[in-house]
Amino acid sequence: MEQSVLIVAIFVGAGLLAYVIIPGLILIWDRVLDAVEKNEREE
């Protein structure tokens, strides 16, 4: 019983983590690309 609760908790935690981290990474990557493009235009 305890093991199945632990497994469910891990899956829920991983899902929430992915829900927060993946959009964060996409946002960071978008800003990195914007910065790179801006630097290329200025040169």
C-alpha positions in Angstrom: 0.0 0.0 0.0 2.7 2.5 1.0 4.7 1.7 -2.1 1.9 2.5 -4.5 1.2 5.8 -2.7 4.9 6.6 -3.0 4.9 5.8 -6.7 1.8 7.9 -7.3 3.4 10.8 -5.4 6.6 10.5 -7.5 4.6 10.6 -10.7 2.5 13.6 -9.6 5.6 15.4 -8.4 7.4 14.7 -11.7 4.4 15.9 -13.6 4.2 19.1 -11.7 7.9 19.6 -12.1 7.7 19.0 -15.8 4.8 21.4 -16.0 6.9 24.2 -14.4 10.4 23.4 -15.8 9.6 22.8 -19.5 7.8 26.2 -20.1 10.6 27.8 -18.1 13.3 26.2 -20.3 11.3 27.2 -23.4 11.1 30.8 -22.1 14.9 30.9 -21.3 15.8 29.4 -24.7 13.6 32.0 -26.4 15.4 34.8 -24.5 18.8 33.3 -25.4 17.9 33.2 -29.1 16.6 36.8 -28.9 19.9 38.0 -27.3 21.9 36.1 -29.9 20.0 37.7 -32.7 20.3 41.2 -31.2 24.1 40.8 -30.8 24.3 39.6 -34.5 22.3 42.7 -35.7 24.5 45.1 -33.7 27.8 43.9 -35.2 
